[in-house]
Amino acid sequence: MSVRGVALLVAALALASCGSPFPGSTLGQQVHSWAVTTGLAGSISTLRGDARRIALVEARHDPAGVRTDCDVLVDDALSANQNLPSPDGTLTRILSAAYAAASAAGRHCLDGAAGNRTLQARSAAELSSAASGYVKAEARLDDLNATGRGSSS
């Protein structure tokens, strides 16, 4: 093996041994660190609040308010999604699906704000899917023993 080959092998091994950029010797510790660093609990709380506000303005039949809150939901879902991936592939898949559902709900809500019941129903179903995803993500954090101060539980 050439000197260059050995150098590449050593560099590859060094990179492989680094693992996650988040501190911790276990996956749970790394996920906890990621969750705290990225503000996962705040992101999920914000998205849940967005969904509650949409339900309130829809009940008041306020199309301008609905459009505003639906647009905010899309922005918040896209912002949360930018914090992915997490150190855990399963958690990443769960959150990615939840954030995609929230974003789609916001877009359909925005498009249906003038009273399109089909789009409103689709948005409601997507909001329900997103909410289920947040619960699954919290359960995954529990499974990994990644909850604690600053995590989403």
DSSP file with accessible surface (Angstrom, degrees, kcal/mol):
  #  RESIDUE AA STRUCTURE BP1 BP2  ACC     N-H-->O    O-->H-N    N-H-->O    O-->H-N    TCO  KAPPA ALPHA  PHI   PSI    X-CA   Y-CA   Z-CA
    1    1 A M              0   0  177      0, 0.0     2,-0.0     0, 0.0     0, 0.0   0.000 360.0 360.0 360.0 139.2    0.0    0.0    0.0
    2    2 A S     >  -     0   0   75      1,-0.1     4,-2.3     4,-0.0     5,-0.2  -0.248 360.0-109.0 -77.4 167.1    1.3    3.4   -0.9
    3    3 A V  H  > S+     0   0  128      1,-0.2     4,-2.6     2,-0.2     5,-0.2   0.907 122.1  52.7 -61.4 -39.8    1.9    6.3    1.6
    4    4 A R  H  > S+     0   0  195      1,-0.2     4,-2.4     2,-0.2    -1,-0.2   0.912 108.0  50.8 -63.9 -41.3   -1.1    8.1    0.1
    5    5 A G  H  > S+     0   0   21      2,-0.2     4,-2.3     1,-0.2    -1,-0.2   0.906 111.1  48.0 -62.0 -42.7   -3.3    5.0    0.6
    6    6 A V  H  X S+     0   0   70     -4,-2.3     4,-2.7     2,-0.2     5,-0.2   0.922 110.8  51.3 -64.9 -42.4   -2.2    4.7    4.2
    7    7 A A  H  X S+     0   0   58     -4,-2.6     4,-2.5     1,-0.2    -2,-0.2   0.913 111.0  48.1 -62.0 -41.4   -2.9    8.4    4.7
    8    8 A L  H  X S+     0   0  108     -4,-2.4     4,-2.6     2,-0.2    -1,-0.2   0.904 111.6  50.5 -65.8 -40.0   -6.4    8.0    3.2
    9    9 A L  H  X S+     0   0   90     -4,-2.3     4,-2.5     2,-0.2    -2,-0.2   0.930 111.2  47.7 -64.0 -44.2   -7.1    5.0    5.4
   10   10 A V  H  X S+     0   0   90     -4,-2.7     4,-2.4     2,-0.2    -2,-0.2   0.925 112.8  49.2 -63.1 -42.7   -6.0    6.8    8.5
   11   11 A A  H  X S+     0   0   49     -4,-2.5     4,-2.4    -5,-0.2    -2,-0.2   0.921 111.2  49.5 -63.8 -42.0   -8.2    9.8    7.6
   12   12 A A  H  X S+     0   0   56     -4,-2.6     4,-2.5     1,-0.2    -2,-0.2   0.916 111.9  48.2 -63.9 -43.0  -11.2    7.6    6.9
   13   13 A L  H  X S+     0   0  110     -4,-2.5     4,-1.9     2,-0.2    -1,-0.2   0.894 110.4  52.0 -64.8 -38.5  -10.8    5.8   10.2
   14   14 A A  H  X S+     0   0   49     -4,-2.4     4,-0.7    -5,-0.2    -2,-0.2   0.926 112.1  45.6 -64.1 -43.3  -10.4    9.1   12.1
   15   15 A L  H >X S+     0   0  131     -4,-2.4     3,-0.8     1,-0.2     4,-0.7   0.911 111.6  52.1 -66.6 -40.4  -13.6   10.4   10.5
   16   16 A A  H 3< S+     0   0   78     -4,-2.5     3,-0.5     1,-0.2    -1,-0.2   0.856 106.6  53.7 -65.7 -32.8  -15.5    7.2   11.2
   17   17 A S  H 3< S+     0   0   98     -4,-1.9    -1,-0.2     1,-0.2    -2,-0.2   0.686  93.4  72.7 -77.4 -13.9  -14.5    7.3   14.8
   18   18 A C  H << S+     0   0   90     -3,-0.8    -1,-0.2    -4,-0.7    -2,-0.2   0.874  74.0 172.4 -68.4 -37.3  -15.9   10.8   15.3
   19   19 A G     <  +     0   0   61     -4,-0.7    -1,-0.2    -3,-0.5    -2,-0.1  -0.360  49.4  10.7  67.1-140.4  -19.5    9.6   15.1
   20   20 A S        -     0   0   27      2,-0.1     4,-0.1     4,-0.1    10,-0.0  -0.375  63.8-134.2 -72.9 146.5  -22.1   12.2   15.8
   21   21 A P  S    S+     0   0  120      0, 0.0    -1,-0.1     0, 0.0    -2,-0.1   0.564  86.7  87.8 -75.3  -3.7  -21.2   15.9   16.1
   22   22 A F  S    S-     0   0   47      1,-0.1    -2,-0.1     2,-0.1     8,-0.1  -0.778  88.0-108.4 -99.2 138.6  -23.4   16.0   19.3
   23   23 A P        +     0   0   92      0, 0.0    10,-0.3     0, 0.0    11,-0.1  -0.237  67.9  88.4 -66.1 150.3  -21.8   15.1   22.6
   24   24 A G        -     0   0   34     -4,-0.1    -4,-0.1     1,-0.1    -2,-0.1  -0.288  63.9-126.5 135.2 145.5  -22.6   11.8   24.4
   25   25 A S  S    S+     0   0  107     -2,-0.1     2,-0.3     5,-0.0    -1,-0.1   0.628  93.7  53.1 -92.3 -14.2  -21.4    8.3   24.5
   26   26 A T  S  > S-     0   0   69      1,-0.1     4,-2.3    -3,-0.1     5,-0.2  -0.824  87.3-117.0-115.7 161.9  -24.8    6.8   23.8
   27   27 A L  H  > S+     0   0   65     -2,-0.3     4,-3.0     1,-0.2     5,-0.2   0.912 116.6  55.6 -61.3 -40.4  -27.3    7.5   21.0
   28   28 A G  H  > S+     0   0    5      1,-0.2     4,-2.6     2,-0.2    -1,-0.2   0.907 108.1  47.5 -59.6 -42.2  -29.8    8.7   23.6
   29   29 A Q  H  > S+     0   0   94      2,-0.2     4,-2.5     1,-0.2    -1,-0.2   0.904 112.8  48.9 -66.2 -39.3  -27.3   11.2   24.9
   30   30 A Q  H  X S+     0   0   40     -4,-2.3     4,-2.6     2,-0.2    -2,-0.2   0.920 112.6  47.4 -66.7 -41.9  -26.5   12.4   21.4
   31   31 A V  H  X S+     0   0    0     -4,-3.0     4,-3.2     2,-0.2    -2,-0.2   0.914 111.3  51.7 -65.7 -41.5  -30.2   12.8   20.6
   32   32 A H  H  X S+     0   0   55     -4,-2.6     4,-2.5    -5,-0.2     5,-0.2   0.943 110.8  47.8 -59.2 -46.5  -30.8   14.6   23.8
   33   33 A S  H  X S+     0   0   20     -4,-2.5     4,-2.8   -10,-0.3    -2,-0.2   0.922 113.4  48.1 -60.3 -44.5  -27.9   17.0   23.0
   34   34 A W  H  X S+     0   0    2     -4,-2.6     4,-2.8     2,-0.2     5,-0.2   0.931 110.7  51.5 -60.6 -45.3  -29.3   17.5   19.5
   35   35 A A  H  X>S+     0   0    0     -4,-3.2     5,-2.3     1,-0.2     4,-0.8   0.904 114.3  42.9 -61.5 -41.6  -32.8   18.1   20.8
   36   36 A V  H ><5S+     0   0   68     -4,-2.5     3,-0.5    -5,-0.2    -2,-0.2   0.944 115.2  49.0 -68.9 -46.2  -31.6   20.7   23.2
   37   37 A T  H 3<5S+     0   0   99     -4,-2.8    -2,-0.2     1,-0.2    -1,-0.2   0.881 117.5  40.0 -61.9 -40.1  -29.3   22.4   20.7
   38   38 A T  H 3<5S-     0   0   28     -4,-2.8    -1,-0.2    -5,-0.2    -2,-0.2   0.550 108.0-120.3 -89.4  -8.0  -31.9   22.6   18.0
   39   39 A G  T <X5 +     0   0   32     -4,-0.8     4,-2.5    -3,-0.5    -3,-0.2   0.886  47.7 166.9  72.2  39.4  -34.8   23.5   20.3
   40   40 A L  H  ><S+     0   0    2     -5,-2.3     4,-2.6     1,-0.2     5,-0.3   0.907  72.6  52.0 -55.1 -47.2  -36.9   20.5   19.4
   41   41 A A  H  > S+     0   0   33    109,-0.5     4,-2.5    -6,-0.3    -1,-0.2   0.918 111.5  47.7 -58.8 -42.1  -39.4   21.0   22.2
   42   42 A G  H  > S+     0   0   41      2,-0.2     4,-2.7     1,-0.2    -1,-0.2   0.896 110.5  51.7 -65.9 -39.2  -39.9   24.6   21.2
   43   43 A S  H  X S+     0   0   24     -4,-2.5     4,-2.4     2,-0.2    -2,-0.2   0.937 112.5  44.7 -62.9 -46.4  -40.4   23.6   17.5
   44   44 A I  H  X S+     0   0    1     -4,-2.6     4,-2.5     2,-0.2     5,-0.2   0.923 113.7  50.4 -65.7 -42.0  -43.0   21.0   18.4
   45   45 A S  H  X S+     0   0   72     -4,-2.5     4,-2.4    -5,-0.3    -2,-0.2   0.914 110.6  49.9 -61.3 -41.8  -44.8   23.4   20.8
   46   46 A T  H  X S+     0   0   62     -4,-2.7     4,-2.6     2,-0.2    -2,-0.2   0.928 110.8  48.8 -62.4 -45.9  -44.8   26.1   18.1
   47   47 A L  H  X S+     0   0    2     -4,-2.4     4,-2.0     1,-0.2    -2,-0.2   0.899 111.3  49.7 -64.7 -38.5  -46.3   23.7   15.5
   48   48 A R  H  X S+     0   0   70     -4,-2.5     4,-2.1     1,-0.2    -1,-0.2   0.910 111.3  49.9 -65.4 -40.3  -49.0   22.6   18.0
   49   49 A G  H  X S+     0   0    5     -4,-2.4     4,-2.6     2,-0.2    -2,-0.2   0.891 107.1  54.3 -64.6 -39.5  -49.8   26.2   18.8
   50   50 A D  H  X S+     0   0    2     -4,-2.6     4,-2.3     1,-0.2    -1,-0.2   0.927 108.3  49.5 -58.6 -44.8  -50.1   27.0   15.1
   51   51 A A  H  X S+     0   0   29     -4,-2.0     4,-2.1     1,-0.2    -2,-0.2   0.906 110.4  50.1 -63.6 -40.3  -52.6   24.2   14.6
   52   52 A R  H  X S+     0   0  152     -4,-2.1     4,-2.0     1,-0.2    -1,-0.2   0.914 110.3  49.9 -64.1 -41.8  -54.7   25.4   17.6
   53   53 A R  H  X S+     0   0  104     -4,-2.6     4,-2.6     2,-0.2     5,-0.3   0.901 108.3  53.2 -64.9 -38.3  -54.7   29.0   16.2
   54   54 A I  H  X S+     0   0    0     -4,-2.3     4,-2.6     1,-0.2     5,-0.2   0.937 108.0  50.5 -61.8 -44.5  -55.8   27.8   12.8
   55   55 A A  H  X S+     0   0   56     -4,-2.1     4,-2.1     1,-0.2    -1,-0.2   0.906 111.1  50.0 -60.8 -39.4  -58.7   25.9   14.4
   56   56 A L  H  X S+     0   0  107     -4,-2.0     4,-1.4     2,-0.2    -2,-0.2   0.932 113.0  43.3 -66.2 -46.7  -59.7   29.1   16.3
   57   57 A V  H  <>S+     0   0    6     -4,-2.6     5,-2.0     1,-0.2     4,-0.2   0.855 112.5  53.9 -72.1 -30.1  -59.7   31.4   13.3
   58   58 A E  H ><5S+     0   0   60     -4,-2.6     3,-1.4    -5,-0.3    -1,-0.2   0.918 106.8  51.9 -65.8 -40.3  -61.5   28.8   11.1
   59   59 A A  H 3<5S+     0   0   73     -4,-2.1    -1,-0.2     1,-0.3    -2,-0.2   0.811 108.9  50.7 -64.6 -29.4  -64.2   28.6   13.8
   60   60 A R  T 3<5S-     0   0  158     -4,-1.4    -1,-0.3    -5,-0.1    -2,-0.2   0.443 110.4-125.4 -84.9  -2.4  -64.5   32.4   13.6
   61   61 A H  T < 5 +     0   0  160     -3,-1.4    -3,-0.2    -4,-0.2    -2,-0.1   0.939  55.5 154.6  54.1  53.0  -64.8   32.2    9.8
   62   62 A D     >< -     0   0   56     -5,-2.0     4,-2.7     1,-0.2     5,-0.2  -0.812  22.0-177.8-113.2  86.3  -62.0   34.7    9.4
   63   63 A P  H  > S+     0   0   57      0, 0.0     4,-2.6     0, 0.0     5,-0.2   0.871  83.2  50.2 -56.8 -38.9  -60.4   34.0    6.0
   64   64 A A  H  > S+     0   0   50      1,-0.2     4,-2.3     2,-0.2     5,-0.2   0.928 112.9  46.4 -66.6 -42.0  -57.7   36.6    6.4
   65   65 A G  H  > S+     0   0   14      2,-0.2     4,-2.8     1,-0.2     5,-0.2   0.891 111.6  52.1 -65.0 -39.3  -56.7   35.2    9.8
   66   66 A V  H  X S+     0   0    6     -4,-2.7     4,-2.9    -9,-0.2     5,-0.3   0.947 109.6  48.6 -61.9 -47.5  -56.8   31.7    8.4
   67   67 A R  H  X S+     0   0  110     -4,-2.6     4,-2.2     1,-0.2    -2,-0.2   0.922 113.2  48.2 -59.7 -43.0  -54.5   32.6    5.6
   68   68 A T  H  X S+     0   0   85     -4,-2.3     4,-2.2     1,-0.2    -2,-0.2   0.953 115.0  43.1 -62.1 -49.9  -52.1   34.3    8.0
   69   69 A D  H  X S+     0   0   28     -4,-2.8     4,-2.1     1,-0.2    -1,-0.2   0.850 113.1  52.5 -69.8 -32.3  -52.0   31.4   10.4
   70   70 A a  H  X S+     0   0    0     -4,-2.9     4,-2.1    -5,-0.2    -1,-0.2   0.902 109.5  49.5 -67.7 -39.0  -51.7   28.8    7.7
   71   71 A D  H  X S+     0   0   77     -4,-2.2     4,-2.4    -5,-0.3    -2,-0.2   0.902 109.5  51.6 -65.0 -40.1  -48.7   30.7    6.2
   72   72 A V  H  X S+     0   0   50     -4,-2.2     4,-3.0     1,-0.2     5,-0.2   0.912 107.2  54.1 -62.2 -41.5  -47.1   30.8    9.6
   73   73 A L  H  X S+     0   0    0     -4,-2.1     4,-2.7     2,-0.2     5,-0.2   0.930 108.0  49.2 -59.0 -45.6  -47.6   27.1   10.0
   74   74 A V  H  X S+     0   0   14     -4,-2.1     4,-2.6     1,-0.2     5,-0.2   0.951 113.0  47.2 -59.4 -47.8  -45.8   26.4    6.7
   75   75 A D  H  X S+     0   0   87     -4,-2.4     4,-2.4     1,-0.2    -2,-0.2   0.919 113.5  47.6 -60.3 -44.2  -42.9   28.7    7.7
   76   76 A D  H  X S+     0   0   47     -4,-3.0     4,-2.5     2,-0.2    -1,-0.2   0.884 111.8  49.9 -67.0 -37.7  -42.6   27.1   11.1
   77   77 A A  H  X S+     0   0    1     -4,-2.7     4,-2.3    -5,-0.2    -2,-0.2   0.923 112.6  46.9 -66.4 -42.5  -42.7   23.5    9.7
   78   78 A L  H  X S+     0   0   86     -4,-2.6     4,-1.2    -5,-0.2    -2,-0.2   0.898 112.1  51.1 -66.1 -38.4  -40.0   24.3    7.1
   79   79 A S  H  < S+     0   0   64     -4,-2.4     3,-0.5    -5,-0.2     4,-0.4   0.928 110.7  47.7 -64.3 -44.6  -37.9   26.0    9.8
   80   80 A A  H >< S+     0   0    2     -4,-2.5     3,-1.8     1,-0.2    -1,-0.2   0.906 107.1  57.8 -62.4 -40.0  -38.2   22.9   12.1
   81   81 A N  H >< S+     0   0   62     -4,-2.3     3,-1.8     1,-0.3    -1,-0.2   0.792  92.9  68.3 -62.9 -27.3  -37.3   20.6    9.2
   82   82 A Q  T 3< S+     0   0  157     -4,-1.2    -1,-0.3    -3,-0.5    -2,-0.2   0.687  88.8  66.0 -66.9 -15.8  -34.0   22.5    8.7
   83   83 A N  T <  S+     0   0   57     -3,-1.8    -1,-0.3    -4,-0.4    -2,-0.2   0.512  89.6 135.5 -83.0  -6.1  -32.9   21.1   12.1
   84   84 A L    <   +     0   0   29     -3,-1.8     2,-0.1    -4,-0.2     8,-0.0  -0.576  24.0  62.9 -85.3 152.8  -32.8   17.6   10.6
   85   85 A P        -     0   0   96      0, 0.0     4,-0.1     0, 0.0     6,-0.0   0.459  64.0-162.3 -85.4 158.6  -31.2   15.1   10.5
   86   86 A S        -     0   0   10      2,-0.4     6,-0.1    -2,-0.1   -55,-0.1  -0.488  38.7-100.7 -88.6 171.4  -31.1   14.1   14.1
   87   87 A P  S    S+     0   0   35      0, 0.0     2,-0.5     0, 0.0   -56,-0.1   0.678 109.7  69.4 -67.3 -14.2  -28.4   11.6   15.3
   88   88 A D  S  > S-     0   0   11      1,-0.1     4,-2.5   -58,-0.1    -2,-0.4  -0.922  70.8-154.1-111.3 120.9  -31.1    8.9   15.1
   89   89 A G  H  > S+     0   0   37     -2,-0.5     4,-2.5     1,-0.2     5,-0.2   0.867  95.3  52.4 -60.5 -38.6  -32.4    7.8   11.7
   90   90 A T  H  > S+     0   0   51      2,-0.2     4,-2.3     1,-0.2    -1,-0.2   0.943 110.9  46.6 -65.2 -46.0  -35.8    6.6   13.1
   91   91 A L  H  > S+     0   0    0      1,-0.2     4,-2.9     2,-0.2     5,-0.3   0.912 111.0  53.5 -61.9 -40.1  -36.4    9.9   14.9
   92   92 A T  H  X S+     0   0   26     -4,-2.5     4,-2.9     1,-0.2     5,-0.2   0.932 109.4  47.7 -60.5 -45.2  -35.4   11.8   11.7
   93   93 A R  H  X S+     0   0  162     -4,-2.5     4,-2.2     2,-0.2    -1,-0.2   0.914 112.9  48.8 -63.2 -42.0  -37.9    9.8    9.6
   94   94 A I  H  X S+     0   0   35     -4,-2.3     4,-2.3     2,-0.2    -2,-0.2   0.950 115.9  42.3 -62.3 -50.0  -40.7   10.4   12.1
   95   95 A L  H  X S+     0   0    0     -4,-2.9     4,-3.2     2,-0.2     5,-0.3   0.902 111.5  54.8 -66.8 -39.4  -40.0   14.1   12.4
   96   96 A S  H  X S+     0   0   51     -4,-2.9     4,-2.4    -5,-0.3    -1,-0.2   0.927 110.9  45.7 -59.7 -44.0  -39.5   14.6    8.7
   97   97 A A  H  X S+     0   0   62     -4,-2.2     4,-2.4    -5,-0.2    -1,-0.2   0.912 114.0  48.9 -65.5 -41.6  -42.9   13.0    8.0
   98   98 A A  H  X S+     0   0    2     -4,-2.3     4,-2.5     2,-0.2    -2,-0.2   0.930 113.1  46.3 -65.0 -44.7  -44.6   15.1   10.7
   99   99 A Y  H  X S+     0   0    5     -4,-3.2     4,-2.6     2,-0.2    -2,-0.2   0.890 112.0  51.3 -66.5 -37.0  -43.0   18.3    9.4
  100  100 A A  H  X S+     0   0   57     -4,-2.4     4,-2.7    -5,-0.3    -1,-0.2   0.914 110.7  48.9 -64.9 -40.9  -44.0   17.4    5.8
  101  101 A A  H  X S+     0   0   14     -4,-2.4     4,-2.7     2,-0.2    -2,-0.2   0.916 111.8  48.9 -64.7 -41.2  -47.6   16.8    6.9
  102  102 A A  H  X S+     0   0    0     -4,-2.5     4,-2.4     2,-0.2    -2,-0.2   0.924 112.4  47.9 -64.1 -43.4  -47.7   20.1    8.8
  103  103 A S  H  X S+     0   0    6     -4,-2.6     4,-2.4     2,-0.2    -2,-0.2   0.928 113.0  47.7 -63.8 -44.5  -46.3   22.0    5.8
  104  104 A A  H  X S+     0   0   13     -4,-2.7     4,-2.9     1,-0.2     5,-0.3   0.911 110.4  53.2 -63.2 -40.0  -48.8   20.3    3.5
  105  105 A A  H  X S+     0   0    0     -4,-2.7     4,-2.7     1,-0.2    -2,-0.2   0.921 109.0  49.4 -60.2 -43.1  -51.6   21.1    5.9
  106  106 A G  H  X S+     0   0    0     -4,-2.4     4,-2.6     2,-0.2    -2,-0.2   0.913 111.9  47.7 -63.3 -41.8  -50.6   24.8    5.9
  107  107 A R  H  X S+     0   0  118     -4,-2.4     4,-2.6     2,-0.2    -2,-0.2   0.932 115.3  44.4 -66.3 -43.7  -50.5   24.9    2.1
  108  108 A H  H  X S+     0   0   35     -4,-2.9     4,-1.8     2,-0.2    -2,-0.2   0.879 113.8  51.2 -68.7 -36.2  -53.9   23.2    1.8
  109  109 A a  H  X S+     0   0    1     -4,-2.7     4,-0.5    -5,-0.3    -2,-0.2   0.932 110.9  48.5 -62.9 -45.1  -55.3   25.4    4.6
  110  110 A L  H >< S+     0   0   54     -4,-2.6     3,-1.0     1,-0.2     4,-0.2   0.939 113.7  45.9 -61.1 -46.5  -54.0   28.5    2.8
  111  111 A D  H 3< S+     0   0  109     -4,-2.6     3,-0.3     1,-0.2    -1,-0.2   0.788 117.3  44.8 -68.7 -27.0  -55.5   27.4   -0.5
  112  112 A G  H >X S+     0   0    0     -4,-1.8     3,-2.3    -5,-0.2     4,-0.6   0.357  79.3 106.5 -97.9   6.7  -58.8   26.5    1.1
  113  113 A A  T << S+     0   0    7     -3,-1.0    -1,-0.2    -4,-0.5    -2,-0.1   0.772  71.0  63.6 -60.2 -25.9  -59.1   29.6    3.3
  114  114 A A  T 34 S-     0   0   93     -3,-0.3    -1,-0.3    -4,-0.2    -2,-0.1   0.464 134.0 -78.9 -80.3   1.5  -61.8   31.1    1.1
  115  115 A G  T <4 S+     0   0   41     -3,-2.3     2,-1.0     1,-0.2    -2,-0.2   0.535  73.5 154.8 117.6   9.8  -64.1   28.2    2.0
  116  116 A N     X  -     0   0   77     -4,-0.6     4,-2.2     1,-0.2    -1,-0.2  -0.554  24.7-166.1 -71.4 103.5  -63.0   25.2   -0.1
  117  117 A R  H  > S+     0   0  193     -2,-1.0     4,-2.5     1,-0.2     5,-0.2   0.818  81.9  58.2 -65.7 -31.1  -64.2   22.4    2.1
  118  118 A T  H  > S+     0   0  101      2,-0.2     4,-2.2     1,-0.2    -1,-0.2   0.945 110.9  41.8 -64.3 -46.5  -62.2   19.7    0.3
  119  119 A L  H  > S+     0   0   31      2,-0.2     4,-2.7     1,-0.2    -2,-0.2   0.876 113.2  53.9 -69.1 -35.3  -58.9   21.5    0.9
  120  120 A Q  H  X S+     0   0   47     -4,-2.2     4,-2.4     2,-0.2    -2,-0.2   0.916 110.0  47.4 -64.2 -40.6  -60.0   22.3    4.5
  121  121 A A  H  X S+     0   0   63     -4,-2.5     4,-2.3     2,-0.2    -2,-0.2   0.904 111.9  49.8 -66.8 -41.0  -60.7   18.6    5.1
  122  122 A R  H  X S+     0   0  121     -4,-2.2     4,-2.3     2,-0.2    -2,-0.2   0.926 111.0  50.2 -62.6 -42.8  -57.4   17.6    3.6
  123  123 A S  H  X S+     0   0    1     -4,-2.7     4,-2.7     1,-0.2    -2,-0.2   0.925 109.3  51.0 -61.4 -43.4  -55.6   20.2    5.8
  124  124 A A  H  X S+     0   0   57     -4,-2.4     4,-2.1     1,-0.2    -1,-0.2   0.907 110.2  49.3 -62.3 -41.5  -57.3   18.9    8.9
  125  125 A A  H  X S+     0   0   63     -4,-2.3     4,-2.2     2,-0.2    -1,-0.2   0.904 112.1  48.4 -64.3 -39.7  -56.3   15.3    8.1
  126  126 A E  H  X S+     0   0   38     -4,-2.3     4,-2.7     2,-0.2    -2,-0.2   0.887 109.0  52.8 -69.0 -36.6  -52.7   16.4    7.5
  127  127 A L  H  X S+     0   0   31     -4,-2.7     4,-2.6     2,-0.2    -1,-0.2   0.903 109.3  50.2 -63.6 -38.4  -52.7   18.4   10.8
  128  128 A S  H  X S+     0   0   83     -4,-2.1     4,-2.3     2,-0.2    -2,-0.2   0.914 110.5  49.4 -64.9 -41.7  -53.9   15.2   12.5
  129  129 A S  H  X S+     0   0   69     -4,-2.2     4,-2.1     2,-0.2    -2,-0.2   0.910 111.4  49.1 -63.1 -42.6  -51.1   13.2   10.9
  130  130 A A  H  X S+     0   0    1     -4,-2.7     4,-2.1     2,-0.2    -2,-0.2   0.936 109.9  51.2 -62.7 -44.6  -48.6   15.8   12.0
  131  131 A A  H  X S+     0   0   45     -4,-2.6     4,-1.8     1,-0.2    -2,-0.2   0.902 109.2  51.0 -61.1 -40.2  -49.9   15.8   15.6
  132  132 A S  H  X S+     0   0   53     -4,-2.3     4,-2.4     1,-0.2    -1,-0.2   0.899 107.9  53.8 -62.6 -39.0  -49.6   12.0   15.6
  133  133 A G  H  X S+     0   0    7     -4,-2.1     4,-2.6     1,-0.2    -2,-0.2   0.881 104.3  53.9 -63.7 -37.4  -46.0   12.4   14.4
  134  134 A Y  H  X S+     0   0    8     -4,-2.1     4,-2.3     2,-0.2    -1,-0.2   0.914 109.8  48.0 -64.2 -40.6  -45.1   14.7   17.2
  135  135 A V  H  X S+     0   0   86     -4,-1.8     4,-2.5     2,-0.2    -2,-0.2   0.918 111.5  50.0 -65.2 -42.4  -46.4   12.1   19.7
  136  136 A K  H  X S+     0   0  121     -4,-2.4     4,-2.4     2,-0.2    -2,-0.2   0.891 109.6  51.8 -62.3 -39.1  -44.4    9.4   17.9
  137  137 A A  H  X S+     0   0    0     -4,-2.6     4,-2.3     2,-0.2    -1,-0.2   0.922 109.7  48.6 -64.3 -42.5  -41.3   11.6   18.1
  138  138 A E  H  X S+     0   0   36     -4,-2.3     4,-2.1     1,-0.2    -2,-0.2   0.901 110.9  50.9 -64.5 -37.9  -41.7   12.1   21.8
  139  139 A A  H  X S+     0   0   44     -4,-2.5     4,-2.7     2,-0.2    -1,-0.2   0.894 108.6  52.1 -65.3 -38.4  -42.2    8.3   22.3
  140  140 A R  H  X S+     0   0   55     -4,-2.4     4,-2.1     2,-0.2    -2,-0.2   0.905 106.9  52.7 -64.8 -40.2  -39.0    7.7   20.3
  141  141 A L  H  <>S+     0   0    0     -4,-2.3     5,-3.3     1,-0.2     6,-0.4   0.918 110.5  48.2 -59.2 -42.4  -37.2   10.2   22.6
  142  142 A D  H ><5S+     0   0   85     -4,-2.1     3,-1.5     3,-0.2    -2,-0.2   0.919 108.9  53.4 -62.3 -44.8  -38.5    8.2   25.5
  143  143 A D  H 3<5S+     0   0  124     -4,-2.7    -1,-0.2     1,-0.3    -2,-0.2   0.852 111.9  45.4 -57.8 -36.8  -37.3    4.9   23.9
  144  144 A L  T 3<5S-     0   0   28     -4,-2.1    -1,-0.3    -5,-0.2    -2,-0.2   0.448 110.4-123.0 -84.5  -1.6  -33.9    6.3   23.5
  145  145 A N  T < 5S+     0   0  133     -3,-1.5    -3,-0.2    -4,-0.3    -2,-0.1   0.908  71.7 134.9  56.6  41.3  -33.8    7.6   27.0
  146  146 A A      < +     0   0    1     -5,-3.3    -4,-0.2    -6,-0.2     2,-0.2   0.245  33.4 104.1-104.5   9.9  -33.2   11.0   25.4
  147  147 A T        +     0   0   43     -6,-0.4     2,-0.3    -5,-0.1  -115,-0.1  -0.489  39.6  98.8 -89.7 164.0  -35.7   13.0   27.5
  148  148 A G  S >  S-     0   0   39     -2,-0.2     3,-2.5     5,-0.1     5,-0.3  -0.960  75.2  -2.2 151.7-166.7  -34.7   15.3   30.3
  149  149 A R  T 3  S+     0   0  235     -2,-0.3     3,-0.1     1,-0.3  -113,-0.1  -0.268 133.0   8.6 -54.2 123.6  -34.2   19.0   30.9
  150  150 A G  T 3  S+     0   0   51      1,-0.3  -109,-0.5     3,-0.2    -1,-0.3   0.390 101.9 113.8  88.1  -5.1  -34.6   20.8   27.6
  151  151 A S  S <  S-     0   0    7     -3,-2.5    -1,-0.3     2,-0.1    -4,-0.1  -0.313  84.8 -92.2 -90.4-176.1  -36.0   17.9   25.6
  152  152 A S              0   0   12     -3,-0.1   -14,-0.1    -2,-0.1    -5,-0.1   0.383 360.0 360.0 -83.9   8.5  -39.5   17.7   24.2
  153  153 A S              0   0   96     -5,-0.3    -3,-0.2   -15,-0.0    -2,-0.1  -0.673 360.0 360.0-100.1 360.0  -41.1   15.8   27.2
